[in-house]
């Protein structure tokens, strides 16, 4: 991941509603959620939600599939991994035990 891509992804997550959406989609994994369910669970109006989903998609953090009139959104795992790798690159400085997660990721 290039620095500009990381800035775009971090900027997308630096907004409370988008961070909530991202975390919700992380919990739902590969199944994802349709836009209506996201709107309902986060109590976010659909037009507002649409704007935030577009920003997360542009940042490469989520992806969507359309089936008929329904759009399902899900985490773009490679986007999240790329961001995490960028952020943690050289963080341990030869001491990998410093970067070991305390919880299982997915």
SULKA-V914924 format. One record per residue. N is the residue number from 1. RES is the residue in one small letter. SS is DSSP state (a for helix, b for strand, c for the rest). PHI is phi in whole degrees, -180 to 180 (none if undefined). PSI is psi in radians with two decimals (none if undefined). Layout:
# SULKA-V914924
<<N RES SS PHI PSI> <N RES SS PHI PSI>>
This chain:
# SULKA-V914924
<<1 x c none 2.37> <2 x c -85 2.71> <3 x a -54 -0.72> <4 x a -64 -0.64> <5 x a -67 -0.70> <6 x a -64 -0.71> <7 x a -63 -0.72> <8 x a -62 -0.79> <9 x a -66 -0.78> <10 x a -66 -0.66> <11 x a -63 -0.69> <12 x a -63 -0.65> <13 x a -83 -0.18> <14 x c -87 0.60> <15 x c -139 2.26> <16 x a -54 -0.76> <17 x a -67 -0.75> <18 x a -66 -0.66> <19 x a -64 -0.71> <20 x a -62 -0.75> <21 x a -61 -0.84> <22 x a -58 -0.84> <23 x a -65 -0.64> <24 x a -64 -0.78> <25 x a -68 -0.56> <26 x a -59 -0.78> <27 x a -65 -0.48> <28 x a -95 -0.06> <29 x a 53 -2.46> <30 x a -67 -0.42> <31 x a -64 -0.71> <32 x c 69 -2.97> <33 x b -143 2.59> <34 x b -78 2.75> <35 x a -57 -0.68> <36 x a -62 -0.71> <37 x a -68 -0.68> <38 x a -62 -0.82> <39 x a -58 -0.79> <40 x a -68 -0.81> <41 x a -65 -0.62> <42 x a -97 0.00> <43 x c 52 0.87> <44 x c -118 2.25> <45 x c -57 2.52> <46 x a -58 -0.74> <47 x a -62 -0.69> <48 x a -66 -0.77> <49 x a -60 -0.76> <50 x a -56 -0.76> <51 x a -60 -0.81> <52 x a -68 -0.66> <53 x a -64 -0.67> <54 x a -63 -0.72> <55 x a -65 -0.76> <56 x a -66 -0.65> <57 x a -67 -0.79> <58 x a -59 -0.59> <59 x c -79 -0.08> <60 x c 79 0.32> <61 x c -97 -0.38> <62 x b -134 2.88> <63 x b -139 2.90> <64 x b -140 2.72> <65 x b -133 2.37> <66 x b -103 2.27> <67 x b -128 1.87> <68 x c 64 -2.15> <69 x c -95 -0.08> <70 x b -98 2.39> <71 x b -115 2.19> <72 x b -103 2.27> <73 x b -108 2.48> <74 x b -146 2.81> <75 x b -62 2.38> <76 x c -92 1.67> <77 x a -58 -0.71> <78 x a -64 -0.61> <79 x a -66 -0.73> <80 x a -67 -0.75> <81 x a -64 -0.73> <82 x a -61 -0.74> <83 x a -66 -0.78> <84 x a -63 -0.71> <85 x a -65 -0.74> <86 x a -61 -0.79> <87 x a -68 -0.55> <88 x a -102 0.02> <89 x c -57 2.15> <90 x c 66 0.24> <91 x c -69 -0.52> <92 x c -89 -0.28> <93 x c 46 0.89> <94 x c 86 0.04> <95 x c -122 1.40> <96 x a -60 -0.40> <97 x a -64 -0.37> <98 x a -72 -0.45> <99 x c -104 0.05> <100 x c -68 2.21> <101 x c -65 2.59> <102 x c -86 -0.28> <103 x c -130 2.72> <104 x c -68 2.45> <105 x c -75 -1.10> <106 x c -122 none>>
